[in-house]
Amino acid sequence: MSSEYPFTDVPTIDETVANPLKELLGDSFYELVNDFLTDFPVKFKSLLSAQDGNDVDTIFKIAHTLKSSSGSFGFIRLYKQLEHLELQARKDNLIKPDEQLTFIEQEFNKVVSETDRH
């Protein structure tokens, strides 16, 4: 794993990414974020099941989907952690997936906390 893992060198939310989308979408931005925050636990549960079953293809697909959404909303640290998992799954070379999923879940909880404050 890289020395930056679990990517504490980047902010939880990068407003320079989120703000242009907020301006473009207005209140719809918050509805989309809420949809993401509601859907994430469901997809994360599927990610855990895939990891338990060593289903690397499903891990890749779910990580890719969650990564893309995270990046769009400016949830940069979550994006980076999901990207890290996605790239390893693509190469069928998962390194400490339990640890990675723990970090992903923790970061998601930080995103929830920070979005509640905005």
C-alpha positions in Angstrom: 0.0 0.0 0.0 1.2 3.5 -0.7 2.4 5.7 2.1 -0.6 8.0 1.6 -3.1 5.2 2.4 -5.6 5.7 3.9 -5.4 9.1 2.1 -5.4 11.3 5.1 -3.5 13.9 3.1 -6.7 14.9 1.3 -9.8 16.5 2.7 -13.0 14.6 3.4 -14.9 17.0 1.1 -13.3 19.2 -1.5 -15.5 22.2 -1.9 -13.7 23.2 -5.2 -15.2 20.0 -6.7 -18.6 20.2 -5.0 -19.3 24.0 -5.4 -19.6 24.1 -9.2 -22.0 21.2 -9.1 -24.0 22.9 -6.3 -24.2 26.0 -8.5 -25.3 24.1 -11.5 -27.9 21.9 -9.8 -29.1 24.1 -7.0 -31.3 22.2 -4.6 -31.2 19.1 -6.7 -27.5 18.7 -5.6 -28.6 18.1 -2.1 -31.3 15.6 -3.3 -28.6 13.7 -5.2 -26.3 13.7 -2.3 -29.1 12.4 -0.1 -29.8 9.6 -2.6 -26.1 8.7 -2.6 -25.9 8.7 1.3 -29.0 6.5 1.4 -27.9 4.1 -1.3 -24.3 3.8 -0.1 -25.0 1.5 2.9 -26.9 -0.9 0.6 -24.1 -1.1 -1.9 -21.5 -1.3 0.9 -23.3 -4.3 2.3 -23.1 -5.9 -1.1 -19.4 -5.0 -1.2 -18.9 -6.8 2.1 -20.7 -9.8 0.8 -18.6 -9.8 -2.3 -15.4 -9.6 -0.2 -16.6 -12.5 2.0 -17.2 -14.5 -1.1 -13.9 -13.4 -2.7 -15.9 -12.1 -5.7 -13.3 -9.7 -7.1 -15.4 -8.9 -10.2 -18.3 -7.6 -8.0 -15.9 -5.8 -5.7 -14.5 -4.0 -8.8 -18.0 -3.1 -10.1 -19.3 -1.8 -6.8 -16.1 0.1 -5.9 -16.2 1.7 -9.4 -19.8 2.8 -9.0 -19.3 4.2 -5.5 -16.0 5.8 -6.5 -17.6 7.7 -9.4 -20.4 9.1 -7.3 -18.1 10.0 -4.5 -15.8 11.9 -6.8 -18.7 13.8 -8.4 -19.8 15.2 -5.1 -16.3 16.1 -4.0 -16.0 13.3 -1.3 -12.3 13.1 -2.2 -10.9 10.9 0.6 -13.8 8.4 0.1 -13.1 8.6 -3.7 -9.4 7.8 -3.2 -10.1 4.8 -1.0 -12.6 3.4 -3.4 -10.3 4.0 -6.3 -7.5 2.2 -4.4 -9.8 -0.8 -3.9 -11.1 -0.7 -7.5 -7.6 -0.7 -9.0 -6.6 -3.7 -6.9 -9.7 -5.6 -7.8 -9.2 -4.8 -11.5 -5.8 -6.5 -11.2 -7.2 -9.3 -9.0 -4.7 -8.4 -6.3 -6.6 -7.3 -3.2 -4.3 -6.3 -0.4 -5.9 -6.3 3.1 -9.5 -5.9 1.8 -10.9 -6.1 5.3 -8.8 -3.1 6.3 -9.7 -1.2 3.2 -13.4 -1.7 3.7 -13.1 -0.6 7.3 -11.4 2.7 6.1 -14.1 3.1 3.5 -16.9 2.7 6.0 -15.2 5.1 8.4 -14.7 7.7 5.7 -18.4 7.3 4.6 -19.4 8.1 8.2 -17.2 11.2 8.1 -18.9 12.3 4.9 -22.3 11.9 6.5 -21.1 13.9 9.5 -19.7 16.7 7.3 -22.7 16.9 5.0 -25.0 17.2 8.0 -23.0 20.3 8.9 -23.5 22.0 5.5 
